[in-house]
Amino acid sequence: MKRWIAVTALSIAAVVGVGCANLDERQREWIFQPSDRTWGRGAELAQGMEPVWIDFDSKVTSRPARLHGLWAEAKGKVDAPVLLYLHGARWNVESSTPRVNRLRDMGFSVLAIDYRGFGKSSPGLPSEDTAYEDARAAWAWLTLC
């Protein structure tokens, strides 16, 4: 009898564990909706922006990571304020170029990055932790320039 209870408890624990892992993965897919596709005229509008590559060792995944970004320098302003543009979920950085261009037209220099899993950045399913880490890596890149 005790053996049957132990086997049942282990089976339930395994099912719950697999279900939680599956839910975590599905939830991240629903929230971030990562894509390497560029929507609209994004690739065309990205012409003239400087591609940026940010390499770092991820503490979250314990693997090397590479972020792709676009640097849009303010026109005619040497001492322009700088913005770090994080595109959010669903769009990659090239799809966000209309917004980046508007910010540049307002007098800002802009670094726009793709999180891992988006655009040309390292593949993988993003998470809240990797998105934070990507933002910190981009900010560190800006402070070194």
Sequence and secondary structure as in RCSB ss.txt:
>XXXX:A:sequence
MKRWIAVTALSIAAVVGVGCANLDERQREWIFQPSDRTWGRGAELAQGMEPVWIDFDSKVTSRPARLHGLWAEAK
GKVDAPVLLYLHGARWNVESSTPRVNRLRDMGFSVLAIDYRGFGKSSPGLPSEDTAYEDARAAWAWLTLC
>XXXX:A:secstr
 HHHHHHHHHHHHHHHHHHHHHHHHHHHHHHH       TTHHHHTTTSEEEEEEEE TTTSSEEEEEEEEE  T
T TT  EEEEE  SS  TGGGHHHHHHHHHTT EEEEE  TTSTTS  S   HHHHHHHHHHHHHHHHH 
